[in-house]
């Protein structure tokens, strides 16, 4: 299968818990993870979040209240998750979902430390164009020198 490590467990079930804002993923190796929507959003595998190389990612902030508004299958190897903030470019392959689940605690602690170091928080989105407009009085376009 394209996009997968041959040893990656395959999900047997994905359950969306909208009230608790958790995506529950069960894999054929018996592992099961409860992945909060916020966690999935801030660790989106999209280029917008991850960047195009090591160290080029964009720290996501203000995502505490984000919800998943849709999940679309992509072939037999991934799902595209649509979030309430409009983000929908991340393809969560089975290996990405399994990796996020297996390293969830460490990744979450890393994220909280990055937020603190950047002076950002989970409630205020400092990465969107809307937030930048509010902070600087205008939208950052290609010719902006800020």
Secondary structure, 3 states (H helix, E strand, C coil): CCCCCCCCCCEEEEEEECCCCEEEEEECCCCEEEEEHHHHHHCCCCHHHHCCCCCCCCCCCCCCCCCEEEEEEECCCEEEEEECCCCCCCEEEHHHHHHHHHCHHHHHHHHHHHHHHHCCCCCCCCCCHHHHHHHHCCCCCCCCCC
